[in-house]
């Protein structure tokens, strides 16, 4: 029984990070139909900033604020300069634009920091472990769970009980009607990119605390995890992002616990197989709604 609870805790810990990854992309898709392939590059940029701040021995609180600020500024910057002019463009155009932004951000990283790996030191206490009822819980895993809970709860309150949240939901439902009712489109898009950036900064700190290094092509893994989660849960659905992230964590944990050792390197391949099965059985995802992907 202890092994079961250990696997469940590990699954929730991994799933909490995937939930936040998925939320950052889902927000933008829900508001403007943008599948943002540059989202992972925001996380990589935050990783390099974390490496620099650790070398400069910057205060932890200041470091956290700086990382979140960088992700927010980059996200809003790409939204204002690249995506806003294409807000009425077909989804394919937005997708290609996001790939272009990703390539630019990766090239800038290589020019500034080079190709190699850089260590991202994290506070030693995050590596400590507590044991409850025979279940080993790392402090980092507990922090990830708590942070994800705060992010999801905060996003729920913002979307359901604030003016800007209600306007974002109205804009996502029908941007033209929302505009006629006085919703400022520019304000909504800026808010969506800012929220996505804040979440990216938070995820970056947890992500690199786990892996400990950053490299220019490090955007691929978090981007893949995010897209797997949102496809499972449903594109454009905040609830779907939460469900998809948790299901992906449970799926990977189950595979890690029960797959033969020789098949463990293919866990991500099995995750893609899960996507195929979900798309066959329920193309809109577990909690998503059917959306039109072309205009």
N, C-alpha and C positions, 0 to 999 in steps of 0.2 A: 504493500500500500504506500509505503514511503517513496518508492520509486515512481509511482504514479503521480504523487503530489510534487515530486521533484521535477518530473517532466512537464507537469502543468505549469509550475512556476517559471521554468525556463521558457516555455511557450509564450506565456503572458509577457515575460520580460522582452523577448525578441519582438513579439507582436506589438508591444507598445511603441517601439521605435518605428515599425512599419506603418502603424496608424498615423503617426505624425508626418512621416514621409508622404503618405497618400493624401493627407489633408491639404498639404501645401499645393499639390497639383490639382486636386479636386476643386478647390476654391476658384482657381482661374478657369478651369473647364466649365464650371457651373455658371460663371458670370459672363464669359465671352467665347466659350467653345474652344479655348486654347489648350492644346496638349503640349505642355512646356518641357521640351527636352533639355533646356538649359538649366532646369531646376537643380540637377546634381552638381552643376558647376558652381552654383552659389555655395553649396556645402564645401566643395573643394577650396574655394577662395577663403572661406571661414577657417578651414583647416590650416592653411598657410599662415593666416593671421594668428591663430592660436599658437603655432610654432614660434612665430616671431615674438609674441607677447611673453611666452614662457622663457625665451632667451633673454628678454629684457627684465624679467622678474616683476612684471606688472601685477598689481593687486588683483585678486580673483574677481571681486565685484566689478572693478573697472574693466577687466578682461571680458567678462560676460557681456557687459553693456556694449563694449566695442565690437564683439563678434556679432551680436544681434543687430547693431547699427549698420555694420558693413553689409550684412545680408539684406537688410531692409533697403538700404540705399541702392545696392546693385539691382535688386528686384524692381524697385520703383523706377530706377533709371532705364532699365530695359523696357519696362512697360510704357514709359513716356516717349522714348525715342524710337522704339521699334514696333511695338505691338499696337499702340493706340491708333496710328494711321491706318492699320489694317483691321480695325475692330469689326468692320462690316464685310471683310473678305471671307471667302470660303475657308473651312477648317484646314484644308490641305495647304493653303497659302500661309496660314498661321503656323502650321506644323513646320513647313520649310523655313519660315523665318526663325522659329525657335532653334532649329538645327544650326542655322547660320550664326545665331547669337552664341550657341554652345561652342562652335568652332572658334569664334573670336575670343571668347573667355579662356578657352584652353590654350590658344596661341599666346595670349597675353601672359598666362601663367608660365609657359615655357620660356618666354623671353625674359621675364623678370626673375624667376626662381630656378630655371634649368629643368632638366629631365629627371633628376634623381629623387629618391625618397627623402623625406624629412621627418624626423621624430616629432611627435606631438606629446610632450610630457603632460601628465594629468596628476592631480592631487593623489598622494599615496593612500589616503583613507578610502578612496573609491574602490581600491582593490581588497579591502577588508571583507570578511565574510562573517555572517551571523548564522546560527543554526537554530531553527525553530521546529520542534517535533521531528527531528531527523532530516529536515529539508534545509539544504545549504543555500543561503541567500546572500549574494554579493551586495555590497552597499551600492555599487553602480546599477545593478539590476533594480534595486528598490527605488533608487533615484529616478531611473527611467520610467518605472511604473507610476510613481507619484507625479512626475512631470507630465506624462501623457494624460493622466487623469485631470490635471489642472488645465492643460491645453484644450482638451475636449470640452470640459465644463465651461471654460472661459469662452470658447468659440460658440457653444450652444447659447449662452447668455447673450453674447453680442448679437448673434443672428436672430434670436427670438425676442429680445427685450430692449433693444436699442434702436434708435431712429436709423442710424447708418446700416444696421443689420437688416432691418425691414426693407430699406431701400435696395440693398444688395439682393435680397430674395426677390423683390419685385422686378428688378432689372434682369435677374437670371430667368425669371418666368417669361417676360416679354419686354425687351429693352425699348421698343418703340412706344408701347403704351405707358411704360414707366416714365419715359421722357415727356410725354404729353401731360402726365400728372405732376410734373415738376421735379422729378428726380434728375439730379445733375449727373450726366453720364461720366464726365471726366472725374468727378469726385469718387464715384463708385469704382471705376477702374483703378484709380490711384489707391483707394482703400484695399481693394482686393490684392493688388501687387504688394502693398505694404504688409498685409497680414501673411501672405505667402512667404515674404522675406523673413518676417519675425519667426515663423515656424521653422524655416530653413536654418536660421541661426541657432535656434534651440536644438534642433536635430543634430546639427554639425557637432556641437559640443559633446553630445552623448555618443555620436557615431565614432568620433576620433578618440574618445576616452576608451572605447572598446578595442579599436584596431591599433591605435598608437602611432600610426604613420600616415603621411599624406603624400600623394604623387599627382602629377598633372592629369593622368587618365583615371583618377580615383572617382570620377563622377559616375562611371558606368554602373557599379554595383548598387549604390543607393537609388539610381534612376530605375534600374530594372526592378528592384524590390518594390518601389513605389507603384510602377505600372502593373506589376503582377497583382498587388493589393487592390488597386482601383478597378482592374478588370474583374477580379473575383467579386468585389463588393458592388460595383456599378459606377460607371462614369458620371460625374457631376453630382453625386449623392454624398453628403457629409456622413450620414449614417452608414452608407455603403463603404466609405473609406475606413471607418472604425471597424465594421464587421470584416471587411476584406483583410485589413492589417492583422487582426487577431486570428483569423482563419489561416493566414499564411504562416504566422508564428506557430500555431498548433500543428499545421501540416509539416513544417520543417522539423519541429521538435519530435513529432512521431516518427518521421523518417530517420532522424538521428538516433532514436532510441531502438528502433526495430529493424532497420535495414542491415544486411550483412556488411561487414567492414569493407569489402571490395566494391560496394555500390555507393558508399558515402560520398565519394567525389562527384557523384551525379545527382546530388540533391536538387540543384537548380534545374537540371533537366526534367526531373519529376515535377517541379513547380510549374514549368511550362506545359507539361502534360496536363496538369490540373487546370490550367487556363483553357486549354483546348476543350477539355470535358465540360467546363463551365460554359464556354461559348456555344457549345453544341446544345447543352441542356437548357441554358438560360442566357441568351446573348446579351441581355441588358444587365447581367450580374445578379448577385443574390438579392441586393436591396435597391438596385437601380431601376430607372424607368427607361423606356425605349426613347432614344434620341435620334434625330436626323443628322447624319454626318455630312451631308452635302446640301448645297443650296442652288 
